[in-house]
Amino acid sequence: MDKKNALRAGALAAGTTLMMLLMSSPASALTRDDGDDPGTGLSVIETLGLFVVAPIVLYLVIAGLVMVGDKSHKKKDPTSSNITTKADFPIVLSRRKARTAETTRE
């Protein structure tokens, strides 16, 4: 049954891809439309600057603003940021010692 479903899914994907390719063929036509006035193409440096450098710079600016905004206020998280496990351990030992001292007195 799984083989039949896989074959059906593959046929559906192939058919969908073929239809998309056939329908998008006018988009890659080499003839110009009436009234089409394309501008000059981008150079390699302009293309890299626009599609590589600009997104990286934008990401760094947003990350920097988030980091500055995060450090501008003090931590006010009362849940897990103020828990120290090393301080809890001696308290447990001191309670055990107190209990053993009470039992030995009696």
Secondary structure as UniProt FT lines:
FT   HELIX           2..23
FT   HELIX           25..28
FT   TURN            34..35
FT   HELIX           44..48
FT   HELIX           49..53
FT   HELIX           54..71
FT   TURN            81..82
FT   HELIX           85..105
//
